[in-house]
Amino acid sequence: MTAGAGIPAEQAWLVAANVVRWRRYGEGGQELRPGTKSYRGGSKVYVIQTHAGTAHEQLTTIGRGRHTGTYITIDMATRNLHTFRAVPVHSPTVLRLCAEADVGGCWTDRQDAEEVAALLGRLSVEYRSTWWAAPHPAPCRCHECLTLSQA
Ligand SMILES: [Zn+2]
């Protein structure tokens, strides 16, 4: 169940995620860049609902932009996000941007958001492993390599 597009809800469940600290970049993914073009590494973003049937490689997100620090709505690659979880959102700004975005709207149901968070968590790992055919640069600070080195 979703809140109607165009009308901000007072509360919604969104899927929060964090931007990877470093992403592989360039030919064969042999270079590393901090965060993404729009977001700082480590920053928290909200994934908002995408139209049914669209692929999950790209997600519409709301987060604080790298340069301005104000909330922006932008499409980004799922592989550059991690730690997806369902969160209740009360921020009027986030809820307004969610309603204004030309997607399905926000989840109002906690269970729906939790199911999507679990799905995106699995898919993001899969996309990171399949996106680059070449081996990781050495040394590498991409999300998988950082996670392994901290284990
Ligand atoms: Zn790596």
Residues whose N, C-alpha, C, O or C-beta is under 5 A from the ligand:
A	BS01	ZN	H136 C140 R141 C142 C145
